[in-house]
Amino acid sequence: MSMNELGFYTLAGAPESPRDLLAEVASAERMGLGSCFISERFNIKEAATLSGAVGAVSEKIGIATAATNHNTRHPIVTASYASTMHFLTGGRFSLGLGRGIDMMFDAYGMPRIKTAQLEDFVGLMRRLWRGETILKHDGPAGKYPMLRLDPDFDEHIPITFTAFGPNSLAFAGRYCDAVVLHTFFTDETLARCVRTVKQAAEEAGRDPASVRVWSCLATVGDHIPPAIQLKKTVGRMATYLQAYGDLMVRTNNWDPAVLERFRAAPIVKNFAGAIDHKATTAELEQVATLIPEAWLAPAATGSPQACVRVINEQLDLGADGVILHGAAPDELAPVVAEYAQQRDAARFAHLPANPAAAPT
């Protein structure tokens, strides 16, 4: 049984080795998780390499980057990467894009990503996958004398977009095939995001049901050791607040004064690196005092039964699928087993394995 409404992130957080994904993917397929999502960090988590590894060791699981950035590779390289994955996996792959982090782009000397660039880039990808030769392109995504893959191509490779704000969500509804939301979204935020995506799709003349929206739900059951739970909840939230706290607060309608106090605290202000990667348990306990419980509440925690209840609530709020975020498949096993026992298979029979393919 493949539960195509459930997914996981391989190599969650800061893994010691990318080889860990080999066992993770095998476990995920055995327990019936439908999709494997791949995040990218510029250390040992380069997305194209990881995608190929997942494709090579899997037979049925869907695969999506969530996300890579279009400005880090030449368009022909990205298009070829996606088409290679498409054929390698028999159509199980979705190219997943995102806006990225402006602070990182500034540091690396790369241009910040704008919506017009994304629209142009998505158009280029789809034309290339249809076998077109593109001459003298001059658009927001760049100037290219010629772009070409293979004139015999006539492929549809679904595109996923990782979205936060209303403009990104609306873009995804107009142009993309699936949307991945962010972790720690409140119920109100999740429902609002789903509405924004579906409405934008409808206004663009698309079938709203064809654009799949994935909730990204921190899933940290109480069977996981307490120190690890702390890292996967407090540590992860703290790292988000380090990187793009203003966006998190604005999206969830949280109090910005709390964020300012968090940033001003010496433990945060003087911390070198990502808190979820480098902080000790004692440091995480200190950081925990700076984050309101309400900010950590949008997560699946507690017993397997309690976790499954939250998963079902995400689906009832309008999500087409739920990514069980922040834990490896073996750590998710009790939760997935509990979910499988009460799952209504007919409710999700229309969902393909590819996490961005349109429901049938």
C-alpha positions, 0 to 999 in steps of 0.5 A: 500500500502506498499512501500518496497523501503522506510524504517525508523529508529525507535527511531531515535537519543536519545529517552526518552523511548523505548516505543515510538517505539510502536506508531512509528511502527503503524504510519509507517505501516499506511502510507505505509513505507516498513521497520523498521530499528533498531540501537543499543546503550547500554542504552535503545536501546538494539537491540534484545528487540526492535526487538521483540517489533517491531515484536509483534506490526506489521503485514507487515513491514520488520524489520532489525537490522542496526546494532548489533555486532556479538562480543557482544553475544555468536553465539548461542544466536544471532542465536536463537535471529534471528530464534525467530524473523524469526518465530515470524514475518513470515519471515519479519526479517533480522539480520543486523550486522556491524563492530562497533566502535573500540574506544568503543570495546577498552573501553569495553575490547572486540576484534575489529571486522575483516573481517575474523571473519565476514565471519566465523560468517555468515557461522555459522549462516547460518549453524545453521539456516539450522539445522546443529549441528556444532562440534569442530569449530575453526575459526576466530569467535572463538572456540566452542565445539558444536553449535546447534539450532534445527535439524528440521530447514531449514530456510533462514534468510537474513543477512544485513550488515552496511558498510562504506569502500571498504573492508566492502562493498565487504564483504557484496557483497560476503556474505550478502543479503543487505547493509545499507550505512551511512548517509551524503554520497555524490552522488559520494560516493553512486554510488561508494558504489553501484558499489562496492557491486554489483561488489563483488557479481558478482565476487563471482558468485552471482546475483548482483540484489539479494543484496539490497543496502539501501541508508541512507538519512537524511530526515529533512523537513522544517515542523519540528521546526528549533531547531529540524532540527538543532539537526537532521542535525548539531547535528547528523553530529557532533556526527558522526565526534566525533565517526568516523570522519576519516572514514567519511572524507576518504569515502567522499573524504573530506578535513581532515584539516576541521575535525582537526579544528572541533576536536580542537575547544573548544566546541567539544574538551571539550564536554562530551557525544554525541553532538546530545544527549546533546548539547543545541540549542545555542551549536549546533549553535556554532558547525554549524560554524565548519561544511561546508555546503557541508558536510551537503548537502547530505540530504533531506531538505526543502519542501516535494517536495524537499525531494522527489526529493532527494529520487528519486535521490538516487534511480536513483543513484542505491540504491535499497531502501532509509531509511528516516533517523533521523526522526520519522514516524509522522515527515516524514508524509508530505514527505511520502504522497508526495512521494506516490502521484508520486510513480511508483508502478510497478517499485518496485513491485519486492521488498519483505517486508523483507528489505534483501530478494532477489527481486522476 
